[in-house]
C-alpha cells in the first residue's frame, strides 16, 4: 500500500518534504528557539502574506504524539495563517528536527514546557501581539496543551483536537482497564530495560511496539486508521516516529505517575474548545476533560469522524470554528 518505503524515504530526505501543500496566501519560515531546559526546538512559522505590516495574534501548534511539524501541526498552521494568524508549528523536544538526546523520548514536563517555550518565542516577535497568543494541541499534544495553559497564564485561549491524555492512557490503559498487576508488570519490565540501557550506554528502540508495516486486517480499527495515515503517502514522513521509527523503550516511565490534567480547572476563566470525532476511539478522553474543566468551555463532536480524520482532512476539521474561537477570544 505504501510502495517502496526506503526509496521514498531517501527522496524525502533530499528535499524539504511536507504532507500538505503550502497555501499561496501564506509564507513559511524555519525558526529555532530554546526551551527552559536549554533544548533547541525547531519550528515553521506561518504568516499571512497580505498582513506583513500588521501586529497579529498568534498560535502555537504541536502534535500529534509521535508526529512532526511537516504533518498535522503544519497543516493546521497553514490553515490558520490563511485566516489571519501567525502560527508556529514545532517539533517537540527529542523528536523531528528539534534537539535533545537520546532521541525519541517523551516527557509530560518537558513536552508541556515546549508549548510555553513556543509562547516565549512568539511573544518577542515584533509583528505579534503578546497579549493575543493561543494554543492548539493535536492528539497527545492536546493534553500537553491543556497542562501548559493551566500553568501559563500568558496563553489566552486553548483548543484541542482528537485529544489524548497521555499520562492517563499510559498509566491506566484504554478506558482505564489496566489492572494493578499489569501496571506493576509494565514498570518491572521498564526497570529491567533501564539496567540493560545502563549497561550498554544507549537507549533501546523496539519497532515491534509501534505500528505494523503491513496490515493483516485483524488489527483494531484505530490501529488500521493510524496505519492509513502514518504508513501511507497520506501522512508518511521520514522523521515521524509513528511513520518511520520507534519511541525509546523506557520513554513511557515518566507518564506512569504524573497526571497532566490535575489542574485543568485552572484554565478558567480563559476559554477552552475541545473537538473530537464522533467515532474516535479517544473521544472519551475529550469528554472527560470537558467535564473536568470549568467554564467557559465548549465540546464539539464531529459527526462520523474517527480520531485521525482530525489530523489532515480539511473538509472535516472545523477550521471555521477554530478561526471564530480564536478571533473572538484573542482580543
Secondary structure, DSSP 8 states (H G I E B T S, - for coil): ----HHHHHHHHHHS---SS---TTEEEEEEEEE-TTS-EEEEEEEEEGGGTTS-EEEEEEE-STT--TTSHHHHHHHHHHHTT-EEEEE--TTSTTS--SSSS---HHHHHHHHHHHHHHHHT-TTEEEEEEEEEEETHHHHHHHHHHHH-TT--EEEEES---HHHHHHH-GGG---HHHHHHHHHHHHHHHHHHHHHTS--B-GGGS--SS--S-S-HHHHHHHHHHTSTTT--TT-HHHH---BTTGGGGGSS--TTTTGGGGTTSEEEEEEETT-TTHHHHHHHHHHS-SSEEEEEETT--TTHHHH-TTTS-HHHHHHHHHHH--
